[in-house]
């Protein structure tokens, strides 16, 4: 072989490999067809996955007011293809400056029912607008104005009420009726709107336009900020202009781990998701699941969940306020110690594990996944917490406020809306971020990359875990999102499962081991997932059939 040929080969071969390692198509999976379409429009007009994520986040804020919005927060896990850089945008809400640890307790130190869930006093300072601005400015290719255009249009023209919207509005009708701006926007003459009714949000369109024009200053300062603070204060809340002005979007290093040769990247604190997922997988790792019976598999998974949720309750909170032993909790040796107490022939009562500590469903909060043809990825889980958040819309702004303050532990040991208990690490303090379970994640092998996540309160972690295990089995996204779900969160000491998730034999077997089993009232979760199969050079995407979302590959 001539020498020049060899040189050209050496130079060009790696280049060809790099070029080959890009997806043949792009994909978006989100919880609403109009949001998936908004993202696709931006990709088609030259945007990258990050621009598309801006468009999808903003569109979801318009068409899924019960799940997420400008008045909420979330986590955006990013992978930049050009240099492999990965980061997590922490747009989690912060506790207002005037908050204090006992603010939801009465004079007898008992939790006041609903105080951290309804009305402006339950709202943290929103992070979603700051995340959108940051995403566009630092990672996007297009202007914020361009990426926000589809959402602005949707806010003006409106979206049609479907059965799903009706269920959420029915659930929160009494609270929505309490506030005139919320009632006007999200109900129809004080009642659940009929199917096909158009929800138009002119004030929200104007707020989005201000953000498009001025960036953070359009939301955290000026007219919108003043109107929000006035409305909050007039109605029993404690926000100040300084709280808004001081809000900081934080970039955090994601949590990393490995499972049987696969790489895991997931949400860092103040989410508990990444740590808990990596911990559970570490505990399970030495076992070859294919060699276990159905009952043995479930026993191992459930006992691993129990142990990780115990640590969640004890150690986790906002890393800027409490020292979290991240290294220990994600360490394989630590997991070996936890594994040592698992018996395959007997459930471990949660009360026998040292510690403290107790979730509903999956249709408020929202997740979306994006992959572009350069290989850039976004996994984002965003929320206003409870359906329609606090149910409070700040007059004149169209902004529906979150009730994320409920994710703090109002009183150590007392369960929140998701039955979760926490300790000192997650007590309320001014400027602090409440502990979350949201777990936008990637799992990858040398042959495949998966982008996934879901809403579902405390069950998010175990849903993402089950999705990852299904990826590890070699199954496609359709299978991960359909997968029959089961869950254990340490307290209550109960193995929860959705209809069809366990066979009759498994139910009997697990009961025999001493587990208390409880079938959930309905099937839960709303997973949105993408698989880039590098080996087959194909892209697949799937949207959970439990919801009304849409996954597109183009
Ligand atoms: O951050 C959290 O963990 C919760 N605020 C998420 C709430 C949620 O997923 C509700 N969805 N069903």
Boltz pocket constraint, residues with backbone or C-beta under 6 A from the ligand:
constraints:
  - pocket:
      binder: B
      contacts: [[A, 360], [A, 361], [A, 362], [A, 363], [A, 364], [A, 365], [A, 383], [A, 384], [A, 385], [A, 386], [A, 404], [A, 407], [A, 435], [A, 436], [A, 437], [A, 438], [A, 454], [A, 455], [A, 456], [A, 457], [A, 458], [A, 460]]
      max_distance: 6.0
